Amino acid sequence: MANLWENDDPVSDLGIDVPTWIDEKITPYDVAAVNQGGCTSGAYMPAVTYWQALETMGDYGDDVLDFIQEALGEVPMPDSDESWSAMACHFLSTAVELWCSGVESEIDNLLDGVES
C-alpha cells in the first residue's frame, strides 16, 4: 500500500483527471490531508480562502454544484445566515472533499504500480 503522505508530485502525473475547479498541482499528499481533516483544516486553502473560492465559483460554480449533485444526489445548503463568500467556501470545500475521497484509492493503486 502506497503512502500518499510521501508523494508530493501532481496527481495528474499519474494520469488522474483533475477537475478544472481544483488546482492542477494537487498532490497525493494534499488528497490525504483533505481526507484526514477536510479543507477547513488548511489542507486545501483555495477552498477556504474567500477571494479564491469566490473566483473559482465565479468561473466554475455550475460545474462544482453539478459535481456535488451527482455525488450526493443533492446539494447540501449552507446555513441561511452565511455570507456570499462563506457560501462559495462551503460549496467548493464540499466538492473538493468529495473528489478527494473518491480518488484516494485510485491514487493509492497507481502509486503501488509505480513502486513495483
Summary of the structure (lengths in Angstrom):
residues: 116
radius of gyration: 14.4
end to end distance: 10.6
largest distance: 51.3
contacts: 336
relative contact order: 0.20
helix: 67%
strand: 0%
